[in-house]
Amino acid sequence: KQEVTQIPAALSVPEGENLVLNCSFTDSAIYNLQWFRQDPGKGLTSLLLIQSSQREQTSGRLNASLDKSSGRSTLYIAASQPGDSATYLCAALYANDYKLSFGAGTTVTVRA
Amino acid sequence: NAGVTQTPKFQVLKTGQSMTLQCAQDMNHNSMYWYRQDPGMGLRLIYYSASEGTTDKGEVPNGYNVSRLNKREFSLRLESAAPSQTSVYFCASSGSLAGQITDTQYFGPGTRLTVL
């Protein structure tokens, strides 16, 4: 079974600290890896998409890396702000069925 | 440009009642999806439609039916609601070209359903 795991389930950091969010997947035959943000009571917003041929993607203070061989992706958020408080989900799109498999998410709290 | 819209936002049903969740997108996407989100379990795919006129089962299709009404609209029907279907339901769409199921998915705001 294709599983995506995010550890820890929750994280609390002081404002200004860099955030490191982890995502692991069991099958390296992925097509791409996506990171989403979800605010309480809201839908998901796409942050970054990394194709299987890429090692990383960057958008502003966000940087996501992908290591297929080890089955890992990491989302870095530089200089965290209280507005970064949300749940972050990763999802792997597998090449065999083109369906997204989601992790359960990491809930981040940035303390002012 | 509204993106992906869902109605209703909230719904309470009694066991055995039926209802249809509506979803529409205005991004000319070919692919549309229905997910459910339960605490601690992430999102699970219920059904998807890779293109207009096609639908396929996802991970948890039992108890649901779908209709791809046209390119813009994709509805999810619960024929006989059960308490186990209490969840938050999200619709999503992707792909500006035919078959681009691998593109970023855009999500609606969700429908919070409670079955008593």
Interface residues (C-beta under 8 A of the other chain):
Chain A: V4 A9 Y31 N32 Q34 F36 G41 K42 G43 L44 T45 S46 L49 L89 A91 L93 Y98 K99 L100 F102 G103 A104 G105
Chain B: V4 G40 M41 G42 L43 R44 L45 Y48 A50 G58 E59 F90 A92 I101 T102 T104 Q105 Y106 F107 G108 P109 G110
